Amino acid sequence: MDDAFFSIAPYHVLLVGCGLVIILAFWLPRFIRNREPSVSGLLILGGLAVFGILPGVPEVFSPMERTGFWEFASEFAVIAALFGTGMRLDRIVGKGLWTPTIRLLVIAMPLCIAAVFVLGYALGLTTAGAVLLAAVLAPTDPVLAADVQVGPPGEGGEHPIRYALTTEAGLNDGLAFPFVYLALFVGTLGFDPAGWGLKWFGLYFVYKIAVGVIAGIAAGWVLGKVIFCLPKKNPLSESGTGVIALAGLLFTYGMTELVEGYGFIAAFIMGLTLRRVEAQNEYHARLHAFSEALEHAVTAILLVLFGGALPVLLPYLSWQHALTGIALIFLIRPAFGMLSLIGTDMPLKHRGVVAFYGVRGIGSIYYLAYAAGTLQFVNEGDLWAAIAFTILLSTLVHGFSAGTVVHAATRDERPA
């Protein structure tokens, strides 16, 4: 018994490593530069540095071996972020307010999907693998894009750049899901749109999106009445607790999925709708702060573990996969983003910022984990390597530059 008193338990090493990396990632940038840091890239690199050197540890974190863990953990991080994103928006009505967002979703996103598919297929992926890669890399990430989004409820100053990037991130996670299902159809039934195209479009595109929107509106309205209006003399908003945000989010997401709608869309719409009930009430800030704290905690741990898993994923990385990620971040998204914003009221400088800052992150992890848990793909290792490289590149390029660039572009400008 005494011989084992000072034995090292792997679980405790994990706790120490995660805690150390998170503290250093938040502290180090403040020590070096006197500004709010973007820590996503540092968390991934810290996880790689701390856990990548320990024998056997990267295999424990591998998404290919722990698909269920990565699916459910990333799913929670995304829905918490989507709810918080909807809660942030002080305004939802205004001339031309949503025009850039709609163009990014309707024009830029499908074109990005098509371009990544063509590139992935040309560089050696199967048809299903190329469709899946395009789908999982399609959405910009609401989790890692805090530096380019609007501030908390009631803060104001919703500049058109931040507004467009916030609303795009809030909606395109759910809108990417039909294309993930498209990859599953292709992988299961072959490339035969005549055989399954109508079912895919009617059920997985139209129905699920519509149900997500309707469920989000209904849940947000009902929850708003419960929090602020019932009972009138002693409403929940006077309780001071933000845990209601978590309860409402879990209920909304779960119910939407039970009726076969897209819960990601419902989470964002619910936050958006809830904010409209007693819109100026300070309790909204408390709800947002609680959901944001949950999101940050889960995300920080996930990014550290993802960094620890990189030694398992990167051996699958080829120059073709790296080229796909580089092309998406530096060419495909900026080019189609700029194209989609032609004709808007945005100045050229603003269009360039919106087009470039299409952050990729946790949402891509969720979609690939979901698809891999549903169907075995021939290129699974290649797909994980491609998105791992793209996420790492995005967190470094976008994360380290966003604060400076977006601040420079939005200062001295009138907010939306």
C-alpha positions as CSV (number, residue, x, y, z in Angstrom):
1,M,0.0,0.0,0.0
2,D,2.8,2.4,0.9
3,D,4.6,1.7,-2.4
4,A,1.6,3.0,-4.3
5,F,1.1,6.1,-2.2
6,F,3.0,8.4,-4.6
7,S,1.9,6.7,-7.8
8,I,0.9,8.9,-10.7
9,A,-2.7,8.6,-11.9
10,P,-3.2,9.5,-15.6
11,Y,-6.5,11.2,-14.7
12,H,-4.8,13.6,-12.3
13,V,-2.1,14.3,-14.9
14,L,-4.9,15.2,-17.3
15,L,-6.4,17.6,-14.8
16,V,-3.0,19.2,-14.1
17,G,-2.2,19.5,-17.8
18,C,-5.5,21.0,-18.8
19,G,-5.5,23.5,-15.9
20,L,-1.9,24.6,-16.6
21,V,-2.5,25.1,-20.4
22,I,-5.7,27.1,-19.8
23,I,-4.0,29.4,-17.3
24,L,-1.0,30.0,-19.4
25,A,-3.1,30.6,-22.6
26,F,-5.1,33.3,-20.9
27,W,-2.2,34.8,-18.9
28,L,0.7,34.8,-21.3
29,P,-0.8,37.2,-23.9
30,R,-1.6,39.7,-21.2
31,F,2.0,39.4,-19.9
32,I,3.4,40.0,-23.4
33,R,0.8,42.5,-24.8
34,N,-1.5,44.7,-22.9
35,R,-4.7,43.7,-24.6
36,E,-7.5,41.1,-24.5
37,P,-6.0,37.9,-25.9
38,S,-7.3,35.5,-28.4
39,V,-6.5,32.2,-26.8
40,S,-7.9,29.5,-29.1
41,G,-4.6,28.9,-31.0
42,L,-2.6,28.9,-27.7
43,L,-5.0,26.3,-26.2
44,I,-4.5,24.0,-29.1
45,L,-0.7,24.5,-29.2
46,G,-0.5,24.1,-25.4
47,G,-2.4,20.8,-25.5
48,L,0.0,19.7,-28.2
49,A,3.0,20.7,-26.1
50,V,1.8,19.2,-22.8
51,F,0.1,16.0,-23.9
52,G,1.7,15.3,-27.2
53,I,5.0,14.3,-25.5
54,L,3.4,11.8,-23.1
55,P,3.4,8.2,-24.4
56,G,-0.1,6.9,-25.2
57,V,-1.9,10.1,-24.3
58,P,-2.7,11.4,-27.9
59,E,-4.4,8.0,-28.6
60,V,-6.7,8.5,-25.7
61,F,-7.8,11.9,-27.1
62,S,-8.1,10.7,-30.7
63,P,-11.4,11.6,-32.3
64,M,-11.2,8.5,-34.4
65,E,-11.2,6.4,-31.2
66,R,-13.5,8.6,-29.1
67,T,-16.0,9.7,-31.6
68,G,-18.9,9.8,-29.2
69,F,-17.1,12.0,-26.7
70,W,-16.1,14.5,-29.4
71,E,-19.6,14.5,-30.9
72,F,-21.4,15.2,-27.6
73,A,-18.9,17.6,-26.1
74,S,-18.6,19.7,-29.2
75,E,-22.3,19.6,-29.7
76,F,-22.9,21.2,-26.3
77,A,-20.2,23.9,-26.9
78,V,-21.9,24.8,-30.2
79,I,-25.4,25.1,-28.9
80,A,-24.3,27.2,-26.0
81,A,-22.5,29.5,-28.3
82,L,-25.5,29.7,-30.7
83,F,-27.9,30.6,-27.9
84,G,-25.5,33.2,-26.6
85,T,-25.0,34.6,-30.1
86,G,-28.8,35.1,-30.5
87,M,-29.0,36.7,-27.1
88,R,-26.3,39.3,-28.0
89,L,-28.2,41.0,-30.8
90,D,-29.8,44.2,-29.6
91,R,-31.4,44.9,-32.9
92,I,-33.0,42.6,-35.5
93,V,-35.0,45.1,-37.5
94,G,-33.4,47.8,-39.8
95,K,-33.1,48.7,-43.4
96,G,-30.5,46.5,-45.0
97,L,-29.4,45.1,-41.6
98,W,-29.6,41.4,-42.7
99,T,-28.6,41.9,-46.3
100,P,-24.9,41.0,-45.8
101,T,-25.9,38.0,-43.7
102,I,-28.3,36.6,-46.2
103,R,-25.8,37.1,-49.0
104,L,-23.1,35.2,-47.0
105,L,-25.5,32.4,-46.4
106,V,-27.1,32.1,-49.8
107,I,-24.2,32.9,-52.0
108,A,-20.9,32.6,-50.2
109,M,-21.6,29.4,-48.3
110,P,-22.8,27.2,-51.2
111,L,-20.0,28.4,-53.4
112,C,-17.5,27.6,-50.6
113,I,-19.0,24.1,-50.3
114,A,-18.8,23.6,-54.1
115,A,-15.2,24.8,-54.3
116,V,-13.9,22.6,-51.3
117,F,-15.8,19.6,-52.8
118,V,-14.1,20.1,-56.2
119,L,-10.7,20.6,-54.6
120,G,-11.0,17.6,-52.2
121,Y,-12.2,15.3,-55.0
122,A,-9.5,16.5,-57.3
123,L,-6.9,15.8,-54.6
124,G,-7.9,12.2,-54.0
125,L,-10.9,12.0,-51.7
126,T,-13.9,9.8,-52.6
127,T,-17.1,11.6,-53.7
128,A,-18.7,11.1,-50.2
129,G,-15.5,12.1,-48.5
130,A,-15.2,15.3,-50.6
131,V,-18.8,16.2,-49.9
132,L,-18.4,15.6,-46.2
133,L,-15.1,17.7,-46.1
134,A,-16.9,20.5,-47.9
135,A,-19.9,20.3,-45.5
136,V,-17.9,20.2,-42.2
137,L,-15.7,23.1,-43.3
138,A,-18.6,25.2,-44.6
139,P,-19.9,26.9,-41.4
140,T,-18.1,29.7,-39.7
141,D,-17.8,29.1,-36.0
142,P,-19.8,30.8,-33.3
143,V,-17.6,29.3,-30.6
144,L,-14.2,30.7,-31.6
145,A,-15.3,34.0,-33.2
146,A,-15.7,36.2,-30.1
147,D,-13.2,38.7,-31.4
148,V,-15.3,39.5,-34.5
149,Q,-18.8,39.4,-33.0
150,V,-21.0,42.0,-31.3
151,G,-20.8,42.5,-27.6
152,P,-23.1,41.2,-24.8
153,P,-26.7,42.2,-24.5
154,G,-27.3,46.0,-24.1
155,E,-23.7,46.9,-24.9
156,G,-24.6,48.6,-28.2
157,G,-22.2,49.6,-30.9
158,E,-23.3,46.8,-33.3
159,H,-21.0,47.7,-36.2
160,P,-22.1,46.3,-39.6
161,I,-18.9,44.1,-39.7
162,R,-19.5,42.6,-36.3
163,Y,-23.2,42.2,-37.0
164,A,-22.7,40.4,-40.3
165,L,-20.2,38.0,-38.8
166,T,-22.3,37.4,-35.7
167,T,-25.5,36.6,-37.5
168,E,-23.7,34.5,-40.1
169,A,-22.1,32.4,-37.4
170,G,-25.5,32.1,-35.7
171,L,-27.3,30.6,-38.7
172,N,-24.8,28.8,-40.9
173,D,-24.0,26.0,-38.4
174,G,-27.5,24.7,-38.8
175,L,-27.6,25.4,-42.5
176,A,-24.5,23.2,-43.0
177,F,-26.3,20.1,-41.6
178,P,-28.2,19.3,-44.9
179,F,-24.9,19.0,-46.7
180,V,-23.6,16.6,-44.0
181,Y,-26.6,14.5,-44.6
182,L,-25.9,14.8,-48.4
183,A,-22.5,13.2,-47.7
184,L,-24.2,10.4,-45.8
185,F,-26.7,9.8,-48.7
186,V,-23.8,9.7,-51.2
187,G,-21.8,7.4,-48.9
188,T,-24.7,5.0,-48.3
189,L,-26.7,5.1,-51.6
190,G,-24.1,6.3,-54.0
191,F,-24.2,9.4,-56.2
192,D,-27.7,9.0,-57.4
193,P,-29.7,12.3,-56.9
194,A,-32.6,10.9,-59.0
195,G,-33.1,8.1,-56.4
196,W,-32.8,10.1,-53.1
197,G,-32.6,13.8,-54.1
198,L,-36.3,14.6,-53.4
199,K,-36.2,12.9,-50.0
200,W,-33.0,14.8,-49.1
201,F,-34.3,18.1,-50.2
202,G,-37.8,17.8,-48.7
203,L,-36.9,16.2,-45.4
204,Y,-33.3,17.2,-44.6
205,F,-33.3,20.6,-46.2
206,V,-36.8,22.1,-46.1
207,Y,-38.5,20.3,-43.2
208,K,-35.7,20.2,-40.7
209,I,-34.8,23.9,-41.2
210,A,-38.4,25.0,-41.0
211,V,-39.0,23.0,-37.8
212,G,-35.8,24.4,-36.3
213,V,-36.9,28.0,-36.9
214,I,-40.5,27.4,-35.7
215,A,-39.3,25.5,-32.6
216,G,-36.8,28.3,-31.7
217,I,-39.4,31.0,-32.0
218,A,-42.0,29.1,-30.0
219,A,-39.5,28.1,-27.2
220,G,-38.0,31.6,-27.0
221,W,-41.4,33.2,-26.7
222,V,-42.7,30.7,-24.1
223,L,-39.5,30.8,-22.1
224,G,-39.6,34.6,-22.2
225,K,-43.1,34.7,-20.8
226,V,-42.1,32.2,-18.1
227,I,-39.1,34.2,-17.0
228,F,-40.4,37.7,-17.2
229,C,-44.2,37.6,-17.0
230,L,-45.4,34.6,-15.0
231,P,-46.3,35.0,-12.2
232,K,-46.4,38.9,-12.4
233,K,-45.6,39.5,-8.8
234,N,-42.7,37.1,-8.5
235,P,-41.2,36.3,-12.0
236,L,-38.1,34.1,-12.4
237,S,-36.1,37.1,-13.6
238,E,-36.0,38.3,-10.0
239,S,-34.3,35.1,-8.9
240,G,-30.9,36.3,-10.0
241,T,-29.8,32.9,-11.3
242,G,-28.6,32.4,-14.9
243,V,-29.1,28.6,-14.8
244,I,-32.4,29.1,-16.5
245,A,-30.5,29.8,-19.7
246,L,-29.0,26.3,-19.5
247,A,-32.4,24.7,-18.7
248,G,-34.1,26.6,-21.6
249,L,-31.3,25.7,-24.0
250,L,-31.4,22.0,-23.1
251,F,-35.2,21.8,-23.4
252,T,-35.3,23.7,-26.7
253,Y,-32.5,21.7,-28.3
254,G,-33.8,18.4,-27.1
255,M,-37.4,19.0,-28.1
256,T,-36.4,20.3,-31.6
257,E,-34.3,17.2,-32.2
258,L,-37.1,14.9,-31.0
259,V,-39.4,16.4,-33.7
260,E,-36.6,16.0,-36.3
261,G,-35.7,19.6,-36.6
262,Y,-32.3,21.2,-36.6
263,G,-31.5,22.0,-33.0
264,F,-28.6,24.3,-33.9
265,I,-31.0,26.6,-35.7
266,A,-33.5,26.4,-32.9
267,A,-30.8,27.3,-30.3
268,F,-29.9,30.5,-32.1
269,I,-33.5,31.5,-32.9
270,M,-34.5,30.8,-29.3
271,G,-31.9,33.2,-28.0
272,L,-32.9,35.8,-30.6
273,T,-36.6,35.5,-29.7
274,L,-36.0,35.4,-25.9
275,R,-34.1,38.6,-26.2
276,R,-37.1,40.3,-27.7
277,V,-39.2,39.7,-24.5
278,E,-38.5,42.5,-22.1
279,A,-35.6,43.4,-24.4
280,Q,-34.1,46.1,-22.0
281,N,-34.3,43.9,-18.9
282,E,-30.8,43.5,-17.3
283,Y,-31.6,39.9,-16.7
284,H,-30.7,39.2,-20.3
285,A,-27.1,40.1,-19.5
286,R,-27.1,37.6,-16.7
287,L,-28.5,34.8,-18.9
288,H,-25.9,35.6,-21.5
289,A,-23.0,35.7,-19.0
290,F,-24.0,32.3,-17.6
291,S,-24.2,30.6,-21.0
292,E,-21.0,32.3,-22.1
293,A,-19.2,31.0,-19.0
294,L,-20.4,27.4,-19.8
295,E,-19.3,27.8,-23.4
296,H,-15.9,29.1,-22.6
297,A,-15.2,26.4,-20.0
298,V,-16.2,23.5,-22.3
299,T,-14.4,25.1,-25.3
300,A,-11.2,25.6,-23.5
301,I,-11.0,22.0,-22.3
302,L,-12.0,20.7,-25.8
303,L,-9.3,22.8,-27.5
304,V,-6.6,21.6,-25.1
305,L,-7.6,17.9,-25.7
306,F,-7.8,18.6,-29.4
307,G,-4.2,19.8,-29.3
308,G,-3.3,16.7,-27.4
309,A,-4.8,14.6,-30.2
310,L,-2.9,16.3,-33.0
311,P,0.0,13.8,-32.9
312,V,-2.5,11.0,-33.9
313,L,-4.2,13.1,-36.6
314,L,-1.3,14.8,-38.3
315,P,0.4,11.6,-39.6
316,Y,-2.6,11.4,-42.0
317,L,-2.0,15.0,-43.2
318,S,-0.7,15.3,-46.7
319,W,0.2,18.3,-48.8
320,Q,-3.2,17.9,-50.5
321,H,-5.1,18.3,-47.2
322,A,-2.9,21.2,-46.1
323,L,-3.5,22.9,-49.5
324,T,-7.3,22.5,-49.0
325,G,-7.2,24.3,-45.7
326,I,-4.9,27.0,-46.9
327,A,-7.0,27.6,-50.0
328,L,-10.2,27.8,-47.9
329,I,-8.9,30.3,-45.5
330,F,-6.8,32.5,-47.8
331,L,-8.6,32.2,-51.1
332,I,-12.0,30.4,-51.3
333,R,-13.8,32.1,-48.4
334,P,-12.3,35.6,-49.0
335,A,-13.1,35.5,-52.7
336,F,-16.6,34.2,-52.4
337,G,-17.3,36.4,-49.4
338,M,-16.3,39.4,-51.4
339,L,-18.4,38.2,-54.3
340,S,-21.5,37.7,-52.2
341,L,-21.2,41.3,-50.7
342,I,-21.1,43.1,-54.0
343,G,-24.1,45.5,-54.1
344,T,-24.4,45.9,-50.3
345,D,-23.9,49.3,-48.6
346,M,-20.7,48.1,-47.0
347,P,-17.5,50.0,-48.0
348,L,-14.9,47.9,-49.7
349,K,-12.7,47.8,-46.5
350,H,-15.6,46.4,-44.5
351,R,-16.4,43.8,-47.1
352,G,-12.8,42.6,-47.1
353,V,-12.8,42.1,-43.3
354,V,-16.1,40.2,-43.3
355,A,-15.0,38.1,-46.2
356,F,-11.7,37.1,-44.6
357,Y,-12.8,36.4,-41.0
358,G,-14.7,33.1,-41.6
359,V,-13.4,31.4,-38.5
360,R,-13.4,27.6,-38.6
361,G,-13.5,25.6,-35.3
362,I,-15.6,23.5,-33.0
363,G,-18.6,23.1,-35.3
364,S,-16.4,21.3,-37.8
365,I,-15.4,18.9,-35.1
366,Y,-19.0,18.2,-34.3
367,Y,-20.1,17.6,-37.8
368,L,-17.3,15.2,-38.6
369,A,-17.7,13.3,-35.4
370,Y,-21.5,13.0,-36.1
371,A,-20.9,11.8,-39.6
372,A,-18.1,9.4,-38.6
373,G,-20.3,7.9,-35.9
374,T,-23.1,7.4,-38.4
375,L,-21.2,5.9,-41.3
376,Q,-17.7,4.6,-41.7
377,F,-15.9,6.7,-44.3
378,V,-12.9,5.3,-46.3
379,N,-11.0,8.6,-45.8
380,E,-11.8,9.2,-42.1
381,G,-8.2,9.7,-41.1
382,D,-7.6,12.1,-44.0
383,L,-10.8,14.0,-43.1
384,W,-9.8,14.4,-39.5
385,A,-6.3,15.5,-40.5
386,A,-7.7,18.1,-43.0
387,I,-10.1,19.7,-40.5
388,A,-7.4,19.6,-37.7
389,F,-5.0,21.5,-39.9
390,T,-7.7,23.9,-41.0
391,I,-8.9,24.6,-37.4
392,L,-5.3,25.1,-36.2
393,L,-4.5,27.4,-39.1
394,S,-7.7,29.4,-38.6
395,T,-7.2,29.8,-34.9
396,L,-3.7,31.1,-35.4
397,V,-4.3,33.3,-38.5
398,H,-7.8,34.6,-37.5
399,G,-7.3,34.5,-33.8
400,F,-4.1,36.4,-33.6
401,S,-5.1,39.1,-36.1
402,A,-8.9,39.5,-35.5
403,G,-8.7,41.8,-32.5
404,T,-6.3,44.3,-34.2
405,V,-7.9,44.2,-37.7
406,V,-11.5,44.3,-36.6
407,H,-10.9,47.0,-34.1
408,A,-9.0,49.1,-36.7
409,A,-11.9,48.6,-39.2
410,T,-14.7,49.5,-36.8
411,R,-13.2,52.4,-34.8
412,D,-14.3,55.8,-35.7
413,E,-17.2,54.3,-37.6
414,R,-20.9,54.7,-36.9
415,P,-22.4,51.5,-35.5
416,A,-25.3,49.7,-37.2
